[in-house]
Amino acid sequence: MPTPASTTLEKPVDPLAFRHVLGHFCSGVTIITGVEDGPPGPAPAGFTCQSFASLSLDPPLVTFSVAKTSRTWPRIAPTGGFCVNLLAVEQEDLCRSFAVSGADKFAGVEWSPAPVTGSPVLAGSLGWIDCTVEAVHPGGDHWLVLGRVLGLDTVPAVTEAEPLLYYRSAFRRPAA
């Protein structure tokens, strides 16, 4: 039986197979938000992100990846701060709207500023994590962003809700 290393050397990994296999890994869904500096003034910006994870307790760091083709991340990155909004299953429509390019994603969306960065904390989220950008590294067709956690909390009125999950190319709710 070939080892994974010898299989990798024999031929490149098929992108469809890569997507299929990794689609069997369940991930939580977040919306990364920030406040874009620019004319006519500060404006909220955000995008849906399922590639988020905690990284370190000491110092407190989180990480996410964003496509290099993203139109939203270049609007947030220069500010040096962002907020991770942990989505509840009831926020699937919001999640879908933040995944679309070009739309006014914040139209009709209730939010409040995170305490340190001022990045949007979206109403109805399970929790939020207010961060500064610690580092950004290239990773293939994505950027790997490391964030230093400056503040975080759960939302008491929402914490009993179920998280929004992504599994096998579809949004899911946890099985009871």
N, CA, C and O of each residue as an XYZ file, in Angstrom:
704
protein
N       0.848     -1.180      0.000
C       0.000      0.000      0.000
C       0.893      1.242      0.000
O       1.822      1.334      0.803
N       0.619      2.206     -0.899
C       1.481      3.392     -0.956
C       1.275      4.288      0.264
O       0.180      4.359      0.821
N       2.327      4.958      0.660
C       2.217      5.927      1.751
C       1.673      7.229      1.193
O       1.774      7.460     -0.012
N       1.098      8.091      2.032
C       0.616      9.385      1.532
C       1.697     10.187      0.818
O       1.410     10.873     -0.163
N       2.926     10.109      1.295
C       4.004     10.866      0.663
C       4.266     10.362     -0.751
O       4.461     11.163     -1.666
N       4.274      9.009     -0.946
C       4.546      8.491     -2.282
C       3.385      8.786     -3.221
O       3.608      9.017     -4.409
N       2.165      8.784     -2.728
C       1.007      9.127     -3.554
C       1.108     10.572     -4.011
O       0.819     10.880     -5.167
N       1.513     11.450     -3.122
C       1.645     12.864     -3.454
C       2.704     13.068     -4.522
O       2.530     13.910     -5.403
N       3.798     12.319     -4.466
C       4.875     12.485     -5.425
C       4.518     11.942     -6.795
O       5.042     12.426     -7.799
N       3.633     10.941     -6.865
C       3.279     10.321     -8.135
C       2.458     11.236     -9.025
O       2.692     11.294    -10.232
N       1.510     11.944     -8.458
C       0.666     12.828     -9.265
C       0.091     13.921     -8.379
O      -0.048     13.729     -7.171
N      -0.245     15.069     -8.967
C      -0.816     16.152     -8.161
C      -2.211     15.781     -7.651
O      -2.902     14.942     -8.229
N      -2.596     16.421     -6.571
C      -3.900     16.173     -5.981
C      -4.967     16.824     -6.860
O      -4.854     17.997     -7.215
N      -5.988     16.067     -7.206
C      -7.089     16.573     -8.007
C      -7.906     17.567     -7.174
O      -8.357     17.221     -6.082
N      -8.107     18.803     -7.671
C      -8.850     19.807     -6.899
C     -10.266     19.371     -6.521
O     -10.743     19.700     -5.435
N     -10.941     18.634     -7.406
C     -12.298     18.165     -7.076
C     -12.267     17.125     -5.958
O     -13.131     17.125     -5.081
N     -11.270     16.239     -5.990
C     -11.136     15.247     -4.920
C     -10.786     15.944     -3.605
O     -11.302     15.585     -2.547
N      -9.908     16.940     -3.681
C      -9.527     17.715     -2.492
C     -10.774     18.336     -1.857
O     -10.996     18.202     -0.654
N     -11.580     19.012     -2.669
C     -12.807     19.651     -2.179
C     -13.780     18.611     -1.618
O     -14.393     18.838     -0.575
N     -13.924     17.476     -2.302
C     -14.847     16.425     -1.859
C     -14.440     15.868     -0.491
O     -15.262     15.780      0.421
N     -13.179     15.499     -0.360
C     -12.716     14.899      0.902
C     -12.795     15.913      2.045
O     -13.306     15.589      3.117
N     -12.298     17.135      1.834
C     -12.315     18.126      2.904
C     -13.726     18.609      3.216
O     -13.969     19.156      4.292
N     -14.658     18.412      2.285
C     -16.055     18.723      2.547
C     -16.657     17.839      3.624
O     -17.720     18.149      4.161
N     -15.993     16.751      3.941
C     -16.455     15.858      5.008
C     -16.004     16.318      6.391
O     -16.271     15.649      7.389
N     -15.329     17.449      6.449
C     -14.941     18.044      7.720
C     -15.932     19.158      8.024
O     -16.088     20.089      7.233
N     -16.590     19.066      9.144
C     -17.583     20.059      9.539
C     -16.892     21.288     10.121
O     -15.962     21.168     10.918
N     -17.352     22.466      9.719
C     -16.787     23.683     10.292
C     -17.906     24.621     10.722
O     -19.016     24.581     10.190
N     -17.591     25.456     11.687
C     -18.508     26.506     12.072
C     -18.455     27.611     11.029
O     -17.540     27.656     10.206
N     -19.444     28.509     11.068
C     -19.495     29.581     10.095
C     -19.460     30.913     10.837
O     -20.127     31.091     11.857
N     -18.678     31.833     10.312
C     -18.515     33.150     10.920
C     -18.725     34.229      9.860
O     -18.740     33.955      8.660
N     -18.884     35.442     10.330
C     -18.784     36.606      9.459
C     -17.689     37.478     10.051
O     -17.759     37.884     11.211
N     -16.679     37.759      9.243
C     -15.583     38.636      9.637
C     -15.996     40.055      9.250
O     -16.373     40.302      8.105
N     -15.927     40.977     10.194
C     -16.329     42.351      9.928
C     -15.211     43.327     10.277
O     -14.290     43.010     11.030
N     -15.321     44.500      9.717
C     -14.392     45.577     10.005
C     -15.032     46.889      9.597
O     -16.139     46.915      9.059
N     -14.327     47.972      9.859
C     -14.803     49.287      9.451
C     -13.783     49.854      8.487
O     -12.643     50.140      8.852
N     -14.219     50.010      7.252
C     -13.356     50.526      6.196
C     -13.163     52.030      6.384
O     -14.127     52.771      6.576
N     -11.912     52.465      6.328
C     -11.618     53.893      6.347
C     -11.626     54.398      4.912
O     -10.939     53.846      4.053
N     -12.387     55.428      4.654
C     -12.367     55.970      3.305
C     -13.518     56.915      3.068
O     -14.425     57.042      3.891
N     -13.464     57.578      1.929
C     -14.539     58.527      1.623
C     -15.836     57.763      1.356
O     -15.778     56.696      0.746
N     -16.945     58.229      1.761
C     -17.174     59.519      2.400
C     -16.948     59.476      3.909
O     -17.238     60.460      4.589
N     -16.452     58.395      4.444
C     -16.213     58.242      5.874
C     -16.178     56.766      6.213
O     -16.266     55.924      5.320
N     -16.049     56.440      7.494
C     -16.003     55.030      7.894
C     -17.279     54.297      7.472
O     -18.385     54.825      7.589
N     -17.100     53.067      6.978
C     -18.234     52.254      6.552
C     -17.995     50.805      6.958
O     -16.868     50.320      6.858
N     -19.032     50.104      7.413
C     -18.858     48.700      7.791
C     -18.613     47.828      6.558
O     -19.133     48.096      5.475
N     -17.822     46.797      6.745
C     -17.531     45.826      5.690
C     -17.495     44.445      6.328
O     -17.200     44.323      7.517
N     -17.791     43.406      5.558
C     -17.744     42.060      6.119
C     -17.893     40.984      5.066
O     -18.342     41.243      3.949
N     -17.508     39.762      5.438
C     -17.624     38.614      4.543
C     -17.811     37.340      5.351
O     -17.365     37.237      6.494
N     -18.474     36.383      4.740
C     -18.685     35.071      5.342
C     -17.376     34.292      5.311
O     -16.641     34.331      4.325
N     -17.092     33.579      6.411
C     -15.844     32.822      6.510
C     -16.084     31.546      7.308
O     -16.550     31.597      8.446
N     -15.766     30.412      6.714
C     -15.893     29.147      7.436
C     -14.534     28.578      7.834
O     -14.464     27.547      8.503
N     -13.464     29.241      7.428
C     -12.123     28.743      7.745
C     -11.537     29.514      8.926
O     -10.491     30.154      8.810
N     -12.216     29.444     10.043
C     -11.817     30.143     11.262
C     -11.448     29.115     12.319
O     -12.046     28.041     12.382
N     -10.458     29.443     13.153
C     -10.077     28.553     14.252
C      -9.365     29.340     15.347
O      -8.774     30.390     15.095
N      -9.435     28.809     16.572
C      -8.598     29.356     17.631
C      -7.189     28.843     17.381
O      -7.011     27.751     16.843
N      -6.188     29.626     17.769
C      -4.805     29.251     17.480
C      -3.970     29.116     18.743
O      -3.221     28.150     18.886
N      -4.087     30.076     19.667
C      -3.198     30.091     20.824
C      -3.902     30.735     22.017
O      -4.661     31.692     21.865
N      -3.637     30.192     23.205
C      -4.129     30.801     24.436
C      -3.178     31.860     24.963
O      -3.611     32.847     25.557
N      -1.859     31.658     24.746
C      -0.875     32.576     25.295
C       0.195     32.869     24.250
O       1.148     32.100     24.124
N       0.065     33.949     23.505
C      -0.958     34.985     23.618
C      -2.262     34.516     22.964
O      -2.254     33.564     22.183
N      -3.378     35.176     23.278
C      -4.649     34.769     22.678
C      -4.698     35.151     21.191
O      -4.759     36.328     20.835
N      -4.667     34.118     20.334
C      -4.670     34.327     18.887
C      -5.742     33.468     18.231
O      -6.043     32.365     18.687
N      -6.313     33.999     17.148
C      -7.220     33.246     16.292
C      -6.685     33.336     14.873
O      -5.797     34.139     14.585
N      -7.223     32.519     13.996
C      -6.799     32.531     12.604
C      -7.983     32.291     11.682
O      -8.938     31.603     12.043
N      -7.910     32.858     10.501
C      -8.863     32.535      9.441
C      -8.146     32.696      8.116
O      -7.103     33.345      8.034
N      -8.714     32.100      7.079
C      -8.148     32.312      5.751
C      -9.195     32.965      4.872
O     -10.396     32.743      5.029
N      -8.712     33.776      3.944
C      -9.576     34.516      3.034
C      -8.958     34.452      1.640
O      -7.743     34.580      1.486
N      -9.792     34.255      0.636
C      -9.311     34.160     -0.743
C      -8.576     35.431     -1.148
O      -8.981     36.537     -0.791
N      -7.505     35.261     -1.888
C      -6.761     36.416     -2.386
C      -7.604     37.246     -3.353
O      -7.283     38.404     -3.620
N      -8.674     36.662     -3.875
C      -9.573     37.377     -4.780
C     -10.673     38.145     -4.042
O     -11.491     38.810     -4.678
N     -10.700     38.063     -2.722
C     -11.726     38.764     -1.946
C     -11.686     40.259     -2.226
O     -10.615     40.863     -2.290
N     -12.852     40.843     -2.390
C     -12.938     42.299     -2.552
C     -13.130     42.988     -1.200
O     -12.896     44.190     -1.073
N     -13.551     42.232     -0.202
C     -13.840     42.824      1.108
C     -12.616     42.881      2.008
O     -12.395     43.894      2.671
N     -11.814     41.823      2.051
C     -10.656     41.814      2.945
C      -9.713     42.996      2.686
O      -9.223     43.580      3.652
N      -9.434     43.376      1.435
C      -8.572     44.546      1.220
C      -9.167     45.850      1.754
O      -8.437     46.822      1.946
N     -10.454     45.886      1.993
C     -11.082     47.075      2.582
C     -10.930     47.072      4.105
O     -10.883     48.136      4.723
N     -10.853     45.884      4.715
C     -10.738     45.759      6.171
C      -9.280     45.775      6.623
O      -8.948     46.422      7.616
N      -8.412     45.073      5.906
C      -7.020     44.857      6.327
C      -6.270     46.128      6.703
O      -5.578     46.127      7.721
N      -6.370     47.215      5.934
C      -5.587     48.411      6.279
C      -5.945     49.029      7.633
O      -5.144     49.774      8.198
N      -7.118     48.734      8.151
C      -7.512     49.304      9.441
C      -6.801     48.621     10.595
O      -6.703     49.185     11.685
N      -6.297     47.399     10.365
C      -5.578     46.673     11.402
C      -6.461     45.991     12.428
O      -5.948     45.434     13.399
N      -7.774     46.015     12.244
C      -8.671     45.377     13.202
C      -9.824     44.686     12.513
O     -10.191     45.032     11.390
N     -10.394     43.703     13.195
C     -11.556     42.993     12.680
C     -12.290     42.329     13.836
O     -11.762     42.216     14.942
N     -13.512     41.894     13.563
C     -14.309     41.171     14.552
C     -14.822     39.891     13.912
O     -15.301     39.901     12.778
N     -14.718     38.795     14.641
C     -15.259     37.515     14.204
C     -16.616     37.348     14.877
O     -16.709     37.371     16.104
N     -17.666     37.182     14.080
C     -19.017     36.955     14.587
C     -19.342     35.482     14.419
O     -19.361     34.974     13.297
N     -19.600     34.785     15.531
C     -19.922     33.360     15.518
C     -21.416     33.225     15.236
O     -22.239     33.703     16.017
N     -21.769     32.583     14.135
C     -23.146     32.589     13.684
C     -24.016     31.499     14.300
O     -23.575     30.370     14.521
N     -25.257     31.869     14.569
C     -26.286     30.950     15.033
C     -27.013     30.391     13.819
O     -27.018     31.014     12.757
N     -27.625     29.224     13.965
C     -28.305     28.579     12.847
C     -29.381     29.489     12.244
O     -29.670     29.400     11.051
N     -29.964     30.349     13.052
C     -30.990     31.271     12.560
C     -30.413     32.363     11.655
O     -31.171     33.120     11.048
N     -29.101     32.453     11.558
C     -28.462     33.489     10.750
C     -28.024     32.993      9.369
O     -27.174     33.615      8.733
N     -28.588     31.896      8.910
C     -28.197     31.363      7.601
C     -28.429     32.378      6.485
O     -27.569     32.531      5.618
N     -29.561     33.073      6.481
C     -29.821     34.062      5.431
C     -28.793     35.193      5.475
O     -28.322     35.653      4.435
N     -28.450     35.634      6.685
C     -27.427     36.669      6.844
C     -26.092     36.166      6.295
O     -25.391     36.882      5.580
N     -25.760     34.945      6.636
C     -24.525     34.323      6.160
C     -24.479     34.332      4.644
O     -23.460     34.689      4.053
N     -25.570     33.943      4.014
C     -25.626     33.904      2.551
C     -25.474     35.307      1.956
O     -24.809     35.478      0.934
N     -26.084     36.301      2.588
C     -25.990     37.658      2.048
C     -24.567     38.222      2.163
O     -24.143     39.001      1.309
N     -23.838     37.839      3.198
C     -22.462     38.310      3.356
C     -21.483     37.538      2.465
O     -20.317     37.915      2.352
N     -21.955     36.464      1.836
C     -21.113     35.689      0.923
C     -21.173     36.231     -0.505
O     -20.417     35.785     -1.368
N     -22.066     37.189     -0.757
C     -22.258     37.746     -2.099
C     -21.400     38.993     -2.272
O     -21.379     39.866     -1.405
N     -20.699     39.072     -3.387
C     -19.890     40.255     -3.680
C     -20.754     41.384     -4.209
O     -21.746     41.162     -4.904
N     -20.354     42.600     -3.865
C     -20.960     43.775     -4.458
C     -22.217     44.308     -3.802
O     -22.538     45.483     -3.981
N     -22.929     43.509     -3.063
C     -24.181     43.965     -2.461
C     -23.888     44.830     -1.233
O     -22.803     44.758     -0.656
N     -24.876     45.654     -0.840
C     -24.766     46.398      0.416
C     -25.123     45.416      1.519
O     -26.290     45.273      1.887
N     -24.119     44.748      2.036
C     -24.321     43.664      2.988
C     -24.917     44.130      4.307
O     -25.550     43.339      5.006
N     -24.730     45.387      4.658
C     -25.210     45.885      5.950
C     -26.585     46.542      5.875
O     -27.084     47.032      6.889
N     -27.202     46.564      4.706
C     -28.536     47.154      4.583
C     -29.521     46.389      5.470
O     -29.737     45.193      5.274
N     -30.106     47.071      6.432
C     -31.082     46.464      7.327
C     -30.500     45.554      8.392
O     -31.254     44.897      9.110
N     -29.171     45.495      8.517
C     -28.521     44.622      9.497
C     -28.231     45.412     10.768
O     -27.589     46.462     10.729
N     -28.710     44.895     11.886
C     -28.467     45.544     13.177
C     -27.087     45.124     13.694
O     -26.744     43.942     13.713
N     -26.314     46.117     14.110
C     -24.986     45.833     14.665
C     -24.589     46.933     15.632
O     -25.155     48.025     15.644
N     -23.586     46.599     16.447
C     -23.013     47.572     17.374
C     -21.496     47.469     17.259
O     -20.984     46.428     16.847
N     -20.767     48.526     17.614
C     -19.305     48.480     17.478
C     -18.646     47.639     18.574
O     -19.018     47.721     19.744
N     -17.674     46.839     18.179
C     -16.859     46.096     19.139
C     -16.090     47.106     19.982
O     -15.753     48.186     19.497
N     -15.805     46.764     21.248
C     -15.238     47.753     22.162
C     -13.866     48.325     21.805
O     -13.584     49.478     22.131
N     -13.014     47.553     21.148
C     -11.667     48.048     20.872
C     -11.535     48.542     19.436
O     -11.123     49.680     19.211
N     -11.876     47.707     18.472
C     -11.656     48.063     17.063
C     -12.829     48.828     16.459
O     -12.670     49.477     15.425
N     -13.996     48.763     17.079
C     -15.184     49.389     16.502
C     -15.784     48.583     15.372
O     -16.755     49.018     14.751
N     -15.224     47.414     15.091
C     -15.747     46.548     14.039
C     -17.151     46.075     14.405
O     -17.460     45.923     15.587
N     -18.007     45.839     13.405
C     -19.384     45.449     13.691
C     -19.529     44.109     14.418
O     -18.982     43.087     14.005
N     -20.287     44.156     15.517
C     -20.769     42.962     16.200
C     -22.214     42.802     15.737
O     -23.057     43.653     16.022
N     -22.496     41.727     15.033
C     -23.802     41.532     14.423
C     -24.823     41.015     15.434
O     -24.563     40.057     16.162
N     -25.984     41.661     15.468
C     -27.061     41.230     16.365
C     -27.446     39.793     16.029
O     -27.522     39.418     14.859
N     -27.684     39.004     17.056
C     -28.096     37.616     16.869
C     -26.967     36.620     16.812
O     -27.210     35.414     16.780
N     -25.723     37.099     16.799
C     -24.582     36.180     16.780
C     -24.432     35.510     18.143
O     -24.797     36.081     19.170
N     -23.892     34.295     18.137
C     -23.668     33.562     19.386
C     -22.611     34.244     20.244
O     -22.685     34.228     21.472
N     -21.639     34.836     19.589
C     -20.553     35.502     20.288
C     -19.729     36.289     19.297
O     -19.942     36.212     18.087
N     -18.782     37.049     19.825
C     -17.921     37.882     18.993
C     -16.519     37.893     19.562
O     -16.312     37.699     20.760
N     -15.540     38.128     18.661
C     -14.129     38.164     19.041
C     -13.519     39.385     18.355
O     -13.412     39.426     17.129
N     -13.123     40.371     19.146
C     -12.561     41.633     18.657
C     -11.042     41.480     18.581
O     -10.406     41.130     19.575
N     -10.454     41.740     17.405
C      -9.036     41.438     17.184
C      -8.305     42.541     16.433
O      -8.905     43.338     15.711
N      -6.998     42.562     16.626
C      -6.123     43.317     15.738
C      -5.376     42.306     14.870
O      -5.187     41.155     15.263
N      -4.962     42.745     13.705
C      -4.217     41.875     12.795
C      -2.805     41.717     13.339
O      -2.061     42.691     13.455
N      -2.445     40.493     13.669
C      -1.109     40.167     14.174
C      -0.148     39.911     13.009
O       1.000     40.357     13.027
N      -0.633     39.191     12.004
C       0.194     38.869     10.836
C      -0.715     38.363      9.715
O      -1.815     37.867      9.961
N      -0.235     38.500      8.496
C      -0.913     37.950      7.320
C       0.147     37.225      6.499
O       1.182     37.798      6.160
N      -0.125     35.953      6.182
C       0.827     35.135      5.430
C       0.169     34.600      4.167
O      -1.021     34.287      4.183
N       0.918     34.487      3.069
C       0.357     33.857      1.874
C       0.188     32.364      2.117
O       1.008     31.727      2.778
N      -0.880     31.827      1.577
C      -1.142     30.394      1.663
C      -1.840     29.932      0.401
O      -3.065     29.816      0.387
N      -1.100     29.667     -0.648
C      -1.706     29.263     -1.917
C      -2.559     30.385     -2.474
O      -2.083     31.505     -2.662
N      -3.829     30.081     -2.740
C      -4.735     31.089     -3.290
C      -5.466     31.865     -2.196
O      -6.434     32.570     -2.481
N      -5.016     31.745     -0.959
C      -5.622     32.439      0.183
C      -4.568     33.212      0.979
O      -3.364     33.008      0.818
N      -5.055     34.095      1.833
C      -4.239     34.738      2.865
C      -4.591     34.067      4.186
O      -5.765     33.831      4.469
N      -3.594     33.762      4.984
C      -3.794     33.235      6.329
C      -3.610     34.413      7.281
O      -2.518     34.970      7.396
N      -4.692     34.781      7.960
C      -4.685     35.950      8.843
C      -4.621     35.477     10.292
O      -5.405     34.624     10.707
N      -3.690     36.029     11.053
C      -3.599     35.772     12.488
C      -4.090     37.016     13.207
O      -3.656     38.128     12.906
N      -4.984     36.830     14.145
C      -5.530     37.950     14.889
C      -5.254     37.832     16.371
O      -5.419     36.761     16.955
N      -4.830     38.939     16.991
C      -4.642     38.982     18.449
C      -5.965     39.389     19.071
O      -6.529     40.433     18.742
N      -6.450     38.553     19.973
C      -7.746     38.787     20.609
C      -7.611     39.867     21.679
O      -6.803     39.749     22.600
N      -8.415     40.919     21.541
C      -8.413     42.030     22.493
C      -9.669     42.052     23.364
O      -9.678     42.643     24.443
N     -10.710     41.411     22.889
C     -11.968     41.340     23.622
C     -12.843     40.279     22.996
O     -12.723     39.990     21.806
N     -13.720     39.699     23.790
C     -14.621     38.683     23.288
C     -15.740     38.460     24.285
O     -15.600     38.748     25.474
N     -16.850     37.943     23.787
C     -17.967     37.637     24.675
C     -18.978     36.786     23.933
O     -19.000     36.740     22.703
N     -19.807     36.120     24.700
C     -20.977     35.460     24.144
C     -22.148     36.402     24.345
O     -22.062     37.356     25.117
N     -23.222     36.137     23.661
C     -24.414     36.971     23.769
C     -25.436     36.186     24.573
O     -26.019     35.231     24.061
N     -25.669     36.578     25.845
C     -26.523     35.781     26.730
C     -27.884     35.421     26.145
O     -28.365     34.308     26.360
N     -28.506     36.322     25.420
C     -29.831     36.043     24.875
C     -29.782     35.020     23.746
O     -30.815     34.470     23.364
N     -28.595     34.763     23.209
C     -28.472     33.894     22.048
C     -27.706     32.610     22.355
O     -27.788     31.663     21.573
N     -26.981     32.540     23.438
C     -26.044     31.434     23.666
C     -26.708     30.062     23.698
O     -26.022     29.057     23.518
N     -27.996     29.986     23.918
C     -28.673     28.688     23.905
C     -29.027     28.262     22.479
O     -29.443     27.124     22.263
N     -28.869     29.159     21.505
C     -29.145     28.826     20.109
C     -28.087     27.850     19.601
O     -27.013     27.717     20.186
N     -28.406     27.186     18.525
C     -27.455     26.252     17.926
C     -26.548     26.992     16.946
O     -26.967     27.983     16.346
N     -25.308     26.522     16.776
C     -24.400     27.175     15.834
C     -24.746     26.811     14.394
O     -25.320     25.755     14.130
N     -24.392     27.690     13.476
C     -24.515     27.408     12.055
C     -23.268     26.634     11.637
O     -22.145     27.076     11.878
N     -23.471     25.487     11.016
C     -22.373     24.627     10.594
C     -22.377     24.473      9.080
O     -23.407     24.639      8.426
N     -21.206     24.153      8.537
C     -21.083     23.886      7.110
C     -20.468     22.508      6.947
O     -19.391     22.233      7.475
N     -21.165     21.632      6.205
C     -20.724     20.253      6.050
C     -21.194     19.733      4.699
O     -22.375     19.837      4.368
N     -20.281     19.177      3.924
C     -20.576     18.599      2.616
C     -21.342     19.574      1.729
O     -22.373     19.243      1.144
N     -20.798     20.791      1.651
C     -21.296     21.847      0.761
C     -22.695     22.344      1.095
O     -23.406     22.840      0.221
N     -23.095     22.212      2.363
C     -24.419     22.698      2.765
C     -24.382     23.185      4.212
O     -23.581     22.718      5.022
N     -25.262     24.127      4.513
C     -25.395     24.582      5.897
C     -26.156     23.511      6.674
O     -27.074     22.878      6.153
N     -25.755     23.324      7.924
C     -26.352     22.275      8.762
C     -26.575     22.817     10.162
O     -26.039     23.856     10.546
N     -27.382     22.082     10.909
C     -27.536     22.335     12.338
C     -27.055     21.082     13.060
O     -27.130     19.983     12.511
N     -26.562     21.239     14.284
C     -26.069     20.053     15.008
C     -27.182     19.042     15.214
O     -28.337     19.409     15.430
N     -26.829     17.772     15.146
C     -27.799     16.709     15.421
C     -28.051     16.667     16.922
O     -27.136     16.848     17.725
N     -29.274     16.432     17.278
C     -29.638     16.380     18.710
C     -29.154     15.120     19.354
O     -29.372     14.914     20.548
